[in-house]
């Protein structure tokens, strides 16, 4: 039985840079270990081959080894935010050098997809008032970064 399940992200040559970036964005995060190429390896001597790190206690590995591969939206990481300040903070940090998409989705500077979502969203788009939920859903569909006040106003009509 696995102790826990982690995530491995393949990069061409930015594994260490990406891990440092992610650790700088999320609280209670750290680099655990960096394995480096030696002489005769496929990478330059001293270049990181793998970086083990944690984001909010979750294990990740950044690996230099996927020449020519790229990330897609088929896999994304969800950042559950308590309030608008958290939505704003993570959205700003993760879109720096990246790109915005719709409905709280974005790609960071490395092409990794993220969803920056306020915790209140499920209660608005699937709340007890079906008409309010529909209005909130329509409001969300028109947003890039999610705005809690606007979603709440839409729900309330």
Secondary structure, DSSP 8 states (H G I E B T S, - for coil): --S---EEEEESS-HHHHHHHHHHHSSS-EEEEEEE--TTSSS-TT-EEEEEEEETTEEEEEEE--TT----TTSEEEEEESSHHHHHHHHHHHHTTSEE-STTEEE-TTS-EEEEEETTHHHHHTSS-HHHHHHHHHHHHT-SS--HHHHHHHHH-
